[in-house]
Amino acid sequence: MDPKKPRVSLADLQVAREKLKTDIETARKRFGEGRELSIAKAALVTLDQVIESASNL
């Protein structure tokens, strides 16, 4: 496998980001702020960084 070839497209990452944002907002409205929501928000930040890095390739 070519390490330079992406396994997931940038568009797929962006779709996943939007879904995660929606899921976080839904969970916040339903359950309020909590530890799990903080973890999900951290995952969103990480995903944003991955998308930014992938955009710069």
Biotite code that builds the C-alpha atoms (Angstrom):
import biotite.structure as struc

atoms = struc.array([
    struc.Atom([0.000, 0.000, 0.000], chain_id="A", res_id=1, res_name="MET", atom_name="CA", element="C"),
    struc.Atom([1.280, 3.440, -0.917], chain_id="A", res_id=2, res_name="ASP", atom_name="CA", element="C"),
    struc.Atom([1.623, 5.440, 2.341], chain_id="A", res_id=3, res_name="PRO", atom_name="CA", element="C"),
    struc.Atom([1.084, 8.701, 0.451], chain_id="A", res_id=4, res_name="LYS", atom_name="CA", element="C"),
    struc.Atom([-2.239, 7.599, -1.002], chain_id="A", res_id=5, res_name="LYS", atom_name="CA", element="C"),
    struc.Atom([-5.139, 8.577, 1.271], chain_id="A", res_id=6, res_name="PRO", atom_name="CA", element="C"),
    struc.Atom([-7.384, 5.759, 2.392], chain_id="A", res_id=7, res_name="ARG", atom_name="CA", element="C"),
    struc.Atom([-10.267, 8.150, 3.041], chain_id="A", res_id=8, res_name="VAL", atom_name="CA", element="C"),
    struc.Atom([-11.153, 11.083, 0.845], chain_id="A", res_id=9, res_name="SER", atom_name="CA", element="C"),
    struc.Atom([-11.182, 14.641, 2.140], chain_id="A", res_id=10, res_name="LEU", atom_name="CA", element="C"),
    struc.Atom([-14.881, 14.817, 1.277], chain_id="A", res_id=11, res_name="ALA", atom_name="CA", element="C"),
    struc.Atom([-15.542, 11.750, 3.453], chain_id="A", res_id=12, res_name="ASP", atom_name="CA", element="C"),
    struc.Atom([-13.728, 13.410, 6.356], chain_id="A", res_id=13, res_name="LEU", atom_name="CA", element="C"),
    struc.Atom([-15.781, 16.567, 5.929], chain_id="A", res_id=14, res_name="GLN", atom_name="CA", element="C"),
    struc.Atom([-19.028, 14.574, 5.905], chain_id="A", res_id=15, res_name="VAL", atom_name="CA", element="C"),
    struc.Atom([-17.932, 12.763, 9.069], chain_id="A", res_id=16, res_name="ALA", atom_name="CA", element="C"),
    struc.Atom([-17.130, 16.121, 10.685], chain_id="A", res_id=17, res_name="ARG", atom_name="CA", element="C"),
    struc.Atom([-20.592, 17.502, 9.947], chain_id="A", res_id=18, res_name="GLU", atom_name="CA", element="C"),
    struc.Atom([-22.239, 14.343, 11.294], chain_id="A", res_id=19, res_name="LYS", atom_name="CA", element="C"),
    struc.Atom([-20.149, 14.516, 14.459], chain_id="A", res_id=20, res_name="LEU", atom_name="CA", element="C"),
    struc.Atom([-21.077, 18.183, 14.933], chain_id="A", res_id=21, res_name="LYS", atom_name="CA", element="C"),
    struc.Atom([-24.770, 17.317, 14.550], chain_id="A", res_id=22, res_name="THR", atom_name="CA", element="C"),
    struc.Atom([-24.492, 14.387, 16.954], chain_id="A", res_id=23, res_name="ASP", atom_name="CA", element="C"),
    struc.Atom([-22.706, 16.555, 19.536], chain_id="A", res_id=24, res_name="ILE", atom_name="CA", element="C"),
    struc.Atom([-25.401, 19.222, 19.330], chain_id="A", res_id=25, res_name="GLU", atom_name="CA", element="C"),
    struc.Atom([-28.172, 16.616, 19.631], chain_id="A", res_id=26, res_name="THR", atom_name="CA", element="C"),
    struc.Atom([-26.481, 15.023, 22.655], chain_id="A", res_id=27, res_name="ALA", atom_name="CA", element="C"),
    struc.Atom([-25.930, 18.405, 24.295], chain_id="A", res_id=28, res_name="ARG", atom_name="CA", element="C"),
    struc.Atom([-29.609, 19.278, 23.930], chain_id="A", res_id=29, res_name="LYS", atom_name="CA", element="C"),
    struc.Atom([-30.740, 15.873, 25.179], chain_id="A", res_id=30, res_name="ARG", atom_name="CA", element="C"),
    struc.Atom([-28.276, 15.189, 27.997], chain_id="A", res_id=31, res_name="PHE", atom_name="CA", element="C"),
    struc.Atom([-26.530, 18.491, 28.737], chain_id="A", res_id=32, res_name="GLY", atom_name="CA", element="C"),
    struc.Atom([-22.803, 18.932, 29.126], chain_id="A", res_id=33, res_name="GLU", atom_name="CA", element="C"),
    struc.Atom([-20.898, 15.932, 30.411], chain_id="A", res_id=34, res_name="GLY", atom_name="CA", element="C"),
    struc.Atom([-17.634, 14.035, 30.230], chain_id="A", res_id=35, res_name="ARG", atom_name="CA", element="C"),
    struc.Atom([-18.678, 12.075, 27.152], chain_id="A", res_id=36, res_name="GLU", atom_name="CA", element="C"),
    struc.Atom([-19.601, 15.286, 25.361], chain_id="A", res_id=37, res_name="LEU", atom_name="CA", element="C"),
    struc.Atom([-16.194, 16.753, 26.206], chain_id="A", res_id=38, res_name="SER", atom_name="CA", element="C"),
    struc.Atom([-14.538, 13.693, 24.681], chain_id="A", res_id=39, res_name="ILE", atom_name="CA", element="C"),
    struc.Atom([-16.663, 14.055, 21.539], chain_id="A", res_id=40, res_name="ALA", atom_name="CA", element="C"),
    struc.Atom([-15.714, 17.736, 21.269], chain_id="A", res_id=41, res_name="LYS", atom_name="CA", element="C"),
    struc.Atom([-12.039, 16.789, 21.560], chain_id="A", res_id=42, res_name="ALA", atom_name="CA", element="C"),
    struc.Atom([-12.565, 14.258, 18.770], chain_id="A", res_id=43, res_name="ALA", atom_name="CA", element="C"),
    struc.Atom([-14.085, 17.032, 16.651], chain_id="A", res_id=44, res_name="LEU", atom_name="CA", element="C"),
    struc.Atom([-11.026, 19.226, 17.207], chain_id="A", res_id=45, res_name="VAL", atom_name="CA", element="C"),
    struc.Atom([-8.773, 16.333, 16.217], chain_id="A", res_id=46, res_name="THR", atom_name="CA", element="C"),
    struc.Atom([-10.855, 15.667, 13.107], chain_id="A", res_id=47, res_name="LEU", atom_name="CA", element="C"),
    struc.Atom([-10.618, 19.367, 12.197], chain_id="A", res_id=48, res_name="ASP", atom_name="CA", element="C"),
    struc.Atom([-6.828, 19.114, 12.460], chain_id="A", res_id=49, res_name="GLN", atom_name="CA", element="C"),
    struc.Atom([-6.761, 16.000, 10.269], chain_id="A", res_id=50, res_name="VAL", atom_name="CA", element="C"),
    struc.Atom([-8.907, 17.741, 7.641], chain_id="A", res_id=51, res_name="ILE", atom_name="CA", element="C"),
    struc.Atom([-6.673, 20.812, 7.718], chain_id="A", res_id=52, res_name="GLU", atom_name="CA", element="C"),
    struc.Atom([-3.545, 18.678, 7.332], chain_id="A", res_id=53, res_name="SER", atom_name="CA", element="C"),
    struc.Atom([-5.107, 16.667, 4.513], chain_id="A", res_id=54, res_name="ALA", atom_name="CA", element="C"),
    struc.Atom([-6.103, 19.880, 2.747], chain_id="A", res_id=55, res_name="SER", atom_name="CA", element="C"),
    struc.Atom([-2.474, 20.993, 2.756], chain_id="A", res_id=56, res_name="ASN", atom_name="CA", element="C"),
    struc.Atom([-1.139, 17.837, 1.059], chain_id="A", res_id=57, res_name="LEU", atom_name="CA", element="C"),
])
